[in-house]
Amino acid sequence: MAVINAFVTQNVSSVAVDKDVAARFGGAPVKKVLFSFEKAAGDNDASIFRIARISPYAKIVSLKVAFDAASGLTDVDAGFYKPLEVGGTEIDKDCLNDGLDPHTGQTAVVELFVPAIANIGREAYLIAGVTVANAIKYGAFDVAITGNIIGATAFTVAGVLEYIE
């Protein structure tokens, strides 16, 4: 019968075991970004609401959001964009959540992202399917909520992003 006497971590990033020791083996403080904003009546479909800027190496713990009732809000994604300073284009706009339909209102906080078992401890760039070279080039990721179909009425969005760097 085999006996194990070693750290057991998924080490999904293929980083050597002597790297990132604090977060993977000793624990690390969870950072939280609280956000609240109003979607104006004039904001159109495909609007991008950037809520935080994180390192591509951050490990997302969760993204929790609440929405006021808005009949036209029927398709919402959560994911990553390049920082505006390097073009601001989409990296993967729905890798954290795809197709949420909160049109009847989601006044209780809903989890937009809870890591699947395979994504626990994974860096943001891996969740987004980005190469290390591009993660270095971008320098940071903007976490954003994209309103694919948001309608014409105003409503409030509030929530919290939790991550470890």
Stockholm file with secondary structure:
# STOCKHOLM 1.0

chainA/1-165         MAVINAFVTQNVSSVAVDKDVAARFGGAPVKKVLFSFEKAAGDNDASIFRIARISPYAKIVSLKVAFDAASGLTDVDAGFYKPLEVGGTEIDKDCLNDGLDPHTGQTAVVELFVPAIANIGREAYLIAGVTVANAIKYGAFDVAITGNIIGATAFTVAGVLEYIE
#=GR chainA/1-165 SS CCCCCSCCCCCTTCCCTTSSHIIIIICCCCEEEEEEEEECTTCCTTEEEEEEEECTTCEEEEEEEEECCCTTCCEEEEEEECCGGGTCCEEEEEEEEEEECCTTCEEEEEEEECCCGGGTTCBHHHHTTCCHHHHHHHCSEEEEEEEEECCSSCEEEEEEEEEEC
#=GC SS_cons         CCCCCSCCCCCTTCCCTTSSHIIIIICCCCEEEEEEEEECTTCCTTEEEEEEEECTTCEEEEEEEEECCCTTCCEEEEEEECCGGGTCCEEEEEEEEEEECCTTCEEEEEEEECCCGGGTTCBHHHHTTCCHHHHHHHCSEEEEEEEEECCSSCEEEEEEEEEEC
//
